[in-house]
């Protein structure tokens, strides 16, 4: 009997940002503040990447619609 279902969705990947409550409790205030600062930097980088991709998509959409100026 096989445990692997070929039609099952792939397992969710856990990233480095996944912390349990116990892990957070083990961090000092300074460590938590540093983590928050890093997460905010990561958020800004993600938002910049999204903006860049949206601009690229808009340019591609305009090209295929024939709206290029």
Backbone bond lengths (Angstrom), bond angles and torsions (degrees), N, CA, C in turn:
res aa  C-N    CA-C-N  psi(-1)  N-CA   C-N-CA  omega(-1)  CA-C   N-CA-C  phi
1 X - - - 1.446 - - 1.534 108.72 -
2 X 1.310 115.81 133.47 1.452 121.31 -179.00 1.520 110.41 -94.64
3 X 1.322 115.02 136.12 1.466 119.43 176.18 1.520 111.55 -86.86
4 X 1.321 116.57 -18.98 1.460 120.84 -176.59 1.520 110.49 -84.89
5 X 1.306 116.26 119.73 1.456 122.16 176.20 1.524 107.52 -92.05
6 X 1.331 118.87 114.32 1.467 120.17 -177.29 1.529 112.73 -65.32
7 X 1.326 117.46 -15.04 1.458 120.80 -178.34 1.531 112.72 -103.66
8 X 1.309 116.39 0.74 1.461 120.08 179.05 1.525 109.56 -74.28
9 X 1.319 116.94 145.94 1.470 118.65 177.31 1.522 109.51 -65.24
10 X 1.326 116.40 152.47 1.464 118.03 179.08 1.523 110.48 -64.07
11 X 1.319 116.81 150.05 1.471 118.24 179.29 1.512 110.82 -64.25
12 X 1.324 114.73 146.58 1.466 119.03 179.31 1.516 109.07 -69.04
13 X 1.333 114.90 136.55 1.453 120.01 177.38 1.515 108.78 -82.14
14 X 1.295 115.82 137.89 1.461 120.46 175.87 1.516 107.53 -94.72
15 X 1.293 115.02 132.12 1.460 118.34 179.09 1.522 109.92 -99.11
16 X 1.294 115.80 176.21 1.452 121.21 -177.52 1.512 114.00 -69.86
17 X 1.324 117.57 -6.37 1.456 120.91 -177.21 1.522 112.47 -92.78
18 X 1.312 116.41 0.43 1.457 120.34 -176.82 1.530 109.52 -86.44
19 X 1.313 116.61 109.24 1.460 121.55 179.99 1.518 110.21 -121.05
20 X 1.294 114.57 140.19 1.460 118.16 174.50 1.521 109.16 -82.65
21 X 1.292 115.63 165.59 1.474 121.09 178.26 1.529 109.77 -59.31
22 X 1.327 117.14 -39.16 1.459 120.84 -179.80 1.525 110.72 -64.13
23 X 1.330 117.15 -38.10 1.465 120.42 179.18 1.522 110.14 -65.80
24 X 1.314 117.13 -39.84 1.464 120.22 177.60 1.522 111.34 -65.93
25 X 1.316 116.58 -39.32 1.461 120.50 179.28 1.521 111.72 -63.39
26 X 1.320 116.87 -27.57 1.462 121.23 -177.96 1.533 112.42 -79.26
27 X 1.338 117.75 -13.79 1.461 120.99 -177.42 1.525 110.78 -87.20
28 X 1.324 115.00 146.92 1.462 120.42 176.43 1.528 109.50 -78.18
29 X 1.299 116.19 170.63 1.466 120.82 177.61 1.528 109.58 -60.57
30 X 1.329 116.75 -45.39 1.468 120.25 179.26 1.533 111.36 -60.40
31 X 1.323 116.67 -41.39 1.469 120.32 178.71 1.520 111.20 -65.90
32 X 1.326 116.78 -39.97 1.466 120.21 178.09 1.529 110.74 -65.49
33 X 1.334 117.07 -42.08 1.462 120.23 178.57 1.529 111.01 -64.71
34 X 1.325 116.94 -38.55 1.461 120.41 177.27 1.526 110.37 -65.46
35 X 1.324 116.10 -39.83 1.471 120.11 178.53 1.525 110.76 -64.41
36 X 1.320 116.65 -42.86 1.469 120.57 177.83 1.522 110.09 -60.53
37 X 1.330 117.12 -44.55 1.468 120.38 179.14 1.531 110.51 -60.67
38 X 1.330 117.20 -42.34 1.462 120.59 179.08 1.530 110.87 -65.00
39 X 1.322 116.64 -42.35 1.467 120.00 178.91 1.533 111.07 -63.58
40 X 1.334 116.79 -39.19 1.469 119.85 177.32 1.523 110.77 -64.01
41 X 1.340 117.35 -39.90 1.462 120.85 175.38 1.524 110.81 -61.98
42 X 1.326 115.94 -42.31 1.467 120.45 178.47 1.521 110.97 -62.73
43 X 1.325 116.85 -40.49 1.466 121.43 178.69 1.523 110.00 -62.97
44 X 1.330 117.11 -45.00 1.474 120.37 178.81 1.526 110.59 -61.16
45 X 1.328 117.34 -41.21 1.465 120.97 178.84 1.537 110.60 -64.58
46 X 1.321 117.00 -40.55 1.466 120.83 177.70 1.524 111.15 -65.07
47 X 1.329 116.36 -42.63 1.465 120.00 179.13 1.523 110.60 -63.78
48 X 1.331 117.87 -38.69 1.465 120.80 177.67 1.528 110.42 -65.86
49 X 1.321 116.95 -40.82 1.469 120.41 178.76 1.528 110.37 -64.58
50 X 1.326 116.79 -40.03 1.467 120.41 177.97 1.525 110.21 -63.08
51 X 1.325 117.01 -45.78 1.467 120.51 179.62 1.523 111.01 -60.04
52 X 1.323 116.02 -42.89 1.465 120.52 179.26 1.529 110.59 -62.78
53 X 1.326 116.54 -45.02 1.469 120.21 179.97 1.531 111.50 -66.29
54 X 1.325 116.89 -36.65 1.464 119.84 177.76 1.524 110.46 -65.31
55 X 1.327 116.60 -39.81 1.468 120.04 178.16 1.526 110.63 -65.33
56 X 1.323 116.59 -41.44 1.464 120.02 177.41 1.526 110.84 -62.45
57 X 1.322 116.30 -43.38 1.466 120.10 179.98 1.523 110.60 -63.63
58 X 1.336 116.74 -42.00 1.463 120.54 179.60 1.530 110.14 -61.84
59 X 1.324 117.02 -41.63 1.469 120.29 177.73 1.515 111.08 -63.96
60 X 1.330 117.07 -42.62 1.469 120.41 179.22 1.523 110.33 -65.48
61 X 1.327 116.87 -43.10 1.461 120.13 178.35 1.529 110.76 -60.65
62 X 1.327 116.50 -42.91 1.461 120.37 179.04 1.521 110.78 -63.60
63 X 1.322 116.60 -39.79 1.459 120.79 179.64 1.525 110.93 -61.82
64 X 1.333 116.13 -45.73 1.457 119.41 -177.43 1.525 112.53 -75.97
65 X 1.322 117.99 -20.03 1.463 120.98 174.73 1.524 110.92 -85.21
66 X 1.325 115.46 -15.79 1.442 119.87 -177.56 1.510 112.91 85.73
67 X 1.343 117.02 21.51 1.467 122.02 -178.36 1.527 113.01 -92.34
68 X 1.298 117.65 12.20 1.467 120.08 -175.52 1.511 110.10 -69.39
69 X 1.336 115.39 131.78 1.460 119.03 -179.31 1.498 111.33 -104.85
